């Protein structure tokens, strides 16, 4: 589709933005990143592009201010605490050259809003694709997107599901599908990273759900 509207929730330093710019013809991208350091990097890369809207904001289930854990590897930053005794944290701390106690660099209070609110405030009545990569906050994002999903204002949702217990929380498919399947969404694609809990340091997947009525499936 030409000129799709895309929401990139958990933009980090712009990996998905770059993918969307290569994949789609003139996309309008609304990017959300609560980490101020990564947000400044996003501004350096994309602030001159009129088709990209940058928001120094987290997305969740309600409008609030909440403590956010910023890690040495910024892509692991989360509202959810890390488990201290996993193979994954041992590898990550070694890569970062820090001990476990210092892998979380600091904690900051960040602003959170919902997708439902954002659409209303910005007079957006339809989104072609919502990408969610929020380190175990995906369920909260979907809860705050309920009206958008229920009223079929979004065609496709791409998100990460973490099955391992590297955080104080992990997901099964049903934990997230309960916000999607009652409203005409169907699981359509998956990219696995490690294929089970017993090999590798972390087991997760990127999954795609499509609005059945929009894709005739």
C-alpha positions as CSV (number, residue, x, y, z in Angstrom):
1,X,0.0,0.0,0.0
2,X,1.2,3.5,-0.8
3,X,1.4,6.1,2.0
4,X,0.6,3.7,4.9
5,X,0.3,5.0,8.4
6,X,2.6,3.1,10.7
7,X,3.1,3.3,14.5
8,X,6.5,2.2,15.7
9,X,6.2,1.6,19.5
10,X,9.6,1.1,21.1
11,X,11.5,2.8,18.3
12,X,14.9,2.4,20.1
13,X,17.5,4.0,17.7
14,X,15.4,3.6,14.5
15,X,16.0,0.1,13.3
16,X,12.3,-0.5,12.4
17,X,11.9,3.0,11.0
18,X,14.7,2.3,8.5
19,X,13.1,-1.1,7.6
20,X,9.7,0.6,7.0
21,X,11.3,3.3,4.8
22,X,12.8,0.6,2.7
23,X,9.7,-1.6,2.6
24,X,6.9,0.9,2.0
25,X,6.2,3.6,-0.5
26,X,6.2,7.0,1.3
27,X,5.0,5.7,4.8
28,X,3.9,8.1,7.5
29,X,5.6,6.9,10.6
30,X,4.7,7.8,14.2
31,X,7.6,6.7,16.4
32,X,7.5,6.3,20.2
33,X,10.6,6.1,22.4
34,X,10.7,7.0,26.1
35,X,14.5,6.7,26.5
36,X,15.7,10.3,26.1
37,X,19.2,9.3,24.9
38,X,17.8,7.1,22.1
39,X,15.2,9.8,21.3
40,X,18.0,12.3,20.7
41,X,19.6,9.8,18.3
42,X,16.3,9.5,16.5
43,X,16.1,13.3,16.2
44,X,19.6,13.3,14.6
45,X,18.6,10.7,12.1
46,X,15.0,11.6,11.2
47,X,14.0,15.0,12.4
48,X,14.3,16.5,8.9
49,X,12.0,13.9,7.4
50,X,8.5,15.3,7.2
51,X,6.9,11.9,7.1
52,X,8.3,10.8,10.5
53,X,6.7,12.1,13.7
54,X,8.9,11.5,16.8
55,X,7.4,11.2,20.2
56,X,9.5,11.0,23.4
57,X,6.8,9.0,25.0
58,X,6.0,5.5,26.2
59,X,2.8,3.7,25.2
60,X,0.8,1.6,27.7
61,X,-2.7,1.0,29.1
62,X,-3.3,4.4,30.7
63,X,-2.0,8.0,30.9
64,X,0.5,8.1,33.7
65,X,4.1,8.7,34.8
66,X,6.0,5.5,35.7
67,X,9.5,4.3,36.6
68,X,11.5,3.0,33.6
69,X,14.6,0.9,33.9
70,X,17.4,2.0,31.6
71,X,19.9,-0.7,30.8
72,X,23.5,-0.7,29.4
73,X,22.1,-2.2,26.2
74,X,19.3,0.3,25.5
75,X,17.2,-2.3,23.7
76,X,16.6,-4.2,26.9
77,X,15.3,-1.2,28.8
78,X,11.8,-1.9,30.3
79,X,9.2,-1.1,32.9
80,X,9.6,-4.8,33.9
81,X,12.5,-5.8,36.2
82,X,15.2,-8.2,35.0
83,X,15.8,-11.5,36.7
84,X,19.4,-11.4,38.1
85,X,20.3,-15.1,37.7
86,X,19.9,-16.0,34.1
87,X,22.4,-17.0,31.4
88,X,21.1,-14.1,29.4
89,X,22.1,-11.5,32.0
90,X,25.5,-13.1,32.4
91,X,26.1,-12.7,28.6
92,X,24.7,-9.2,28.5
93,X,26.8,-7.9,31.4
94,X,29.9,-9.4,29.9
95,X,29.2,-7.7,26.6
96,X,28.6,-4.4,28.3
97,X,31.7,-4.7,30.6
98,X,29.7,-4.2,33.8
99,X,28.6,-6.3,36.7
100,X,25.0,-7.4,37.3
101,X,24.3,-4.6,39.8
102,X,25.2,-2.0,37.2
103,X,23.6,-3.4,34.1
104,X,20.6,-1.1,34.9
105,X,22.3,2.2,34.5
106,X,19.5,4.3,36.1
107,X,15.8,4.6,36.6
108,X,13.8,7.4,35.3
109,X,10.1,8.4,35.4
110,X,8.7,8.6,31.9
111,X,5.4,9.7,30.5
112,X,3.0,7.1,29.2
113,X,-0.1,7.5,27.0
114,X,-2.3,5.1,25.1
115,X,-2.8,4.5,21.4
116,X,-6.5,5.2,21.8
117,X,-5.7,8.7,23.2
118,X,-3.1,9.4,20.7
119,X,-5.4,8.7,17.7
120,X,-8.1,11.0,19.2
121,X,-5.7,13.8,20.0
122,X,-4.1,13.7,16.5
123,X,-7.4,13.1,14.6
124,X,-6.1,9.8,13.1
125,X,-8.9,7.4,12.2
126,X,-7.0,4.5,10.8
127,X,-3.5,2.9,11.2
128,X,-2.2,0.4,8.7
129,X,0.4,-1.2,10.9
130,X,1.3,-1.0,14.6
131,X,4.7,-2.5,15.6
132,X,5.2,-3.1,19.3
133,X,8.6,-4.0,20.8
134,X,8.4,-2.9,24.5
135,X,10.1,-5.6,26.5
136,X,7.2,-7.3,28.2
137,X,4.9,-4.3,28.1
138,X,3.1,-5.5,24.9
139,X,0.0,-6.5,26.9
140,X,-0.3,-3.0,28.4
141,X,0.1,-1.5,24.9
142,X,-2.7,-3.7,23.6
143,X,-5.0,-2.8,26.5
144,X,-4.5,0.9,25.7
145,X,-5.3,0.1,22.1
146,X,-8.6,-1.6,22.8
147,X,-11.0,0.8,21.1
148,X,-8.6,1.1,18.0
149,X,-8.6,-2.7,17.7
150,X,-12.3,-3.2,18.5
151,X,-13.4,-0.7,16.0
152,X,-11.1,-2.2,13.3
153,X,-9.0,1.0,13.0
154,X,-5.8,-1.0,12.5
155,X,-5.1,-3.6,9.8
156,X,-1.9,-5.3,11.1
157,X,-0.1,-5.7,14.4
158,X,3.5,-6.8,14.6
159,X,5.0,-7.5,18.0
160,X,7.6,-9.3,20.0
161,X,6.7,-12.2,22.4
162,X,9.4,-13.2,25.0
163,X,8.9,-16.7,26.2
164,X,12.1,-16.9,28.4
165,X,12.2,-15.6,32.0
166,X,15.0,-13.0,31.6
167,X,12.5,-10.5,33.0
168,X,10.2,-10.9,36.0
169,X,7.5,-11.7,33.5
170,X,7.1,-13.7,30.3
171,X,4.4,-14.3,27.7
172,X,2.5,-17.1,26.1
173,X,0.6,-16.6,22.9
174,X,-2.7,-16.6,24.8
175,X,-1.5,-13.7,27.0
176,X,-1.6,-11.4,24.0
177,X,-4.1,-13.1,21.7
178,X,-6.9,-12.5,24.1
179,X,-6.7,-8.8,23.1
180,X,-6.8,-9.6,19.4
181,X,-8.7,-12.7,18.4
182,X,-12.1,-11.6,19.7
183,X,-11.9,-8.6,17.4
184,X,-11.3,-10.3,14.0
185,X,-7.5,-10.6,14.2
186,X,-5.7,-13.8,13.1
187,X,-2.1,-15.0,13.7
188,X,-0.4,-14.8,10.3
189,X,3.4,-15.1,10.6
190,X,6.2,-15.7,13.0
191,X,10.0,-15.3,13.1
192,X,11.5,-17.3,15.9
193,X,14.7,-16.5,17.7
194,X,16.0,-19.7,19.2
195,X,13.4,-22.5,18.9
196,X,13.0,-23.6,22.5
197,X,13.6,-22.8,26.1
198,X,16.5,-25.2,26.5
199,X,19.0,-23.8,24.0
200,X,20.4,-20.3,23.8
201,X,20.1,-17.5,26.3
202,X,16.7,-16.2,25.3
203,X,13.7,-17.6,23.4
204,X,11.4,-15.0,21.7
205,X,9.6,-14.4,18.5
206,X,8.4,-11.6,16.3
207,X,4.8,-12.3,15.3
208,X,2.3,-10.7,12.9
209,X,-1.5,-10.5,13.4
210,X,-3.8,-9.4,10.6
211,X,-7.3,-8.1,10.5
212,X,-9.2,-10.9,8.7
213,X,-11.7,-8.6,7.0
214,X,-8.9,-6.4,5.5
215,X,-6.9,-9.2,4.2
216,X,-9.6,-11.7,3.2
217,X,-8.2,-14.5,5.3
